Amino acid sequence: WSLTMHQADDSDLYVEQVDWAAGTYRRSDAWVPLDLTTETIHVKDGADVVVQVARTVHGPIIERLDELQGFAIARAFAAADLPQGPRAFLEAGRARSGFELIAAWSHFAGPSVNVCWADVEGEIGVKVAGAIPRRRAGDGRIPVPGWTAAYDWDGTIPFDALPAIAAPKDGLIVTAN
């Protein structure tokens, strides 16, 4: 088996209304506290850099729009808050068939990948595994308003609903990455 990146649209940008002085952002008709943390970046042969990270329900603020006072951009990433671990890799290493391999990758919650495989019986397949958002509205191409829940995600697409090809009749699977 092998992996290639699937290149799904697994990240969205949200325009957030922010009151920096109060440390809050707008969510529907309320102002809620920003999640503020301080991070220290250790620089080799240089001074430490200390930054404050502000997060909304959608993710970290990656850009303050100072020219549009009170607005900022937050980035949501489908795999950001999901539990990560080696389980899919460990089980995949023990798989003895395409069926067992796909079952192993059902535990993967990282950025989406193509799992390409062949087994000793001559079966071949490819399955997408990983975190791809299930959007209520929009398609991820443009930034959307963060203060309305209309563009929030409803979790991720279930593993069984992600694309797959197994045992094609013509015996051929072509992928490009």
C-alpha positions in Angstrom: 0.0 0.0 0.0 1.0 3.6 -0.4 -0.3 7.1 0.4 -0.6 10.2 -1.6 -2.2 13.5 -0.6 -5.9 13.6 -1.6 -5.9 17.4 -2.0 -9.4 17.9 -0.6 -10.7 21.3 0.4 -10.3 20.8 4.1 -9.8 24.4 5.3 -12.1 27.5 5.2 -11.5 31.1 5.9 -14.0 33.0 8.2 -14.4 36.8 8.4 -14.8 37.5 12.1 -16.0 40.6 13.8 -13.6 41.3 16.7 -13.5 43.8 19.5 -9.8 43.6 20.3 -10.0 45.9 23.3 -12.7 43.7 25.0 -11.1 40.4 23.8 -14.3 39.3 22.2 -15.8 38.3 18.9 -19.4 38.3 17.6 -21.3 35.1 17.5 -24.9 35.5 16.3 -26.3 38.3 18.5 -23.7 37.9 21.3 -20.1 38.8 21.9 -18.1 35.9 23.3 -14.5 35.8 24.6 -11.7 35.1 22.3 -9.6 32.1 23.3 -6.2 33.8 23.9 -3.0 32.0 24.4 0.6 33.2 24.5 3.2 31.1 22.5 7.0 31.4 22.7 8.9 30.6 19.6 12.5 29.8 20.3 14.8 31.1 17.6 18.2 29.4 17.1 20.9 32.0 17.7 18.3 34.7 18.3 15.9 36.1 20.8 12.7 34.3 21.6 9.6 35.6 19.8 6.5 35.8 21.9 3.2 35.9 20.1 -0.4 36.0 21.3 -2.7 33.7 19.4 -6.4 34.5 19.3 -8.9 31.7 18.4 -12.6 31.8 17.6 -14.9 28.8 17.3 -13.6 28.5 13.7 -9.9 28.4 14.5 -7.0 30.7 15.0 -7.1 34.2 13.7 -4.4 34.3 11.0 -4.9 37.9 9.8 -6.0 41.1 11.5 -7.6 43.3 9.0 -6.4 46.6 10.4 -7.7 48.5 7.3 -11.2 47.2 8.2 -11.2 48.0 11.9 -13.0 45.3 13.9 -12.5 42.5 11.4 -10.1 39.6 11.1 -9.7 36.3 9.3 -9.9 32.9 11.1 -8.8 29.6 9.5 -10.7 26.4 10.1 -8.9 23.2 9.4 -10.8 19.9 9.4 -8.1 17.9 11.1 -7.0 20.5 13.6 -9.0 19.5 16.7 -9.4 15.7 16.0 -7.5 13.2 18.0 -4.4 12.0 16.2 -2.5 8.9 16.8 -0.6 6.0 15.1 -3.5 3.5 15.2 -4.2 3.6 11.4 -0.5 3.2 10.6 0.0 0.4 13.1 -3.1 -1.5 11.9 -2.2 -0.9 8.3 1.2 -2.4 8.9 -0.5 -5.6 10.1 -3.2 -5.8 7.4 -3.3 -9.0 5.3 -5.9 -7.9 2.7 -7.4 -4.8 1.1 -10.4 -5.2 3.4 -8.2 -5.1 6.5 -6.2 -2.2 5.2 -9.3 -0.1 4.6 -10.6 -1.0 8.0 -7.3 0.2 9.5 -7.5 3.6 7.7 -11.0 4.2 9.0 -9.2 5.4 12.1 -7.3 8.1 10.4 -8.3 11.7 11.3 -5.5 13.7 9.6 -5.5 15.6 6.3 -7.1 13.5 3.6 -5.0 10.9 1.7 -5.4 8.4 -1.1 -4.7 4.9 0.2 -3.7 2.8 -2.8 -3.3 -0.9 -2.3 -2.8 -4.3 -3.9 -2.9 -7.7 -2.2 -1.5 -11.1 -2.8 -4.8 -12.3 -4.3 -4.4 -9.7 -7.1 -7.0 -7.3 -5.8 -6.4 -3.6 -6.1 -8.1 -0.5 -4.8 -7.9 3.1 -3.6 -9.8 4.7 -0.8 -9.8 8.3 0.5 -9.2 8.5 4.3 -9.0 11.5 6.6 -10.9 14.6 7.7 -12.9 16.5 5.1 -15.5 19.0 6.4 -19.2 18.6 6.0 -20.4 22.2 5.2 -23.8 23.6 6.0 -23.4 26.2 3.3 -20.7 27.5 0.9 -18.1 25.5 -0.8 -14.9 26.8 0.7 -13.8 28.9 -2.2 -14.3 32.3 -0.6 -14.2 33.6 3.0 -17.6 33.5 4.7 -19.1 35.4 7.7 -18.1 33.9 11.0 -20.7 35.6 13.1 -23.5 33.6 11.6 -23.7 29.8 12.2 -25.0 29.3 8.6 -21.5 28.5 7.4 -20.4 26.4 10.4 -19.4 22.8 9.7 -21.4 19.8 10.7 -18.3 17.7 11.6 -16.5 15.7 8.9 -17.7 13.5 6.1 -18.0 9.9 7.5 -15.4 7.5 6.3 -17.9 5.2 4.6 -19.0 8.2 2.4 -15.5 9.0 1.2 -14.7 7.9 -2.4 -13.3 4.4 -3.0 -12.6 2.1 -5.9 -12.0 -1.6 -5.3 -11.6 -4.5 -7.7 -12.4 -2.6 -10.9 -13.7 -4.7 -13.7 -11.0 -3.6 -16.1 -8.3 -4.3 -13.5 -7.0 -0.7 -13.7 -6.9 2.2 -11.3 -5.2 5.5 -12.3 -4.3 8.2 -9.8 -2.3 11.4 -10.3 -0.7 13.4 -7.6 
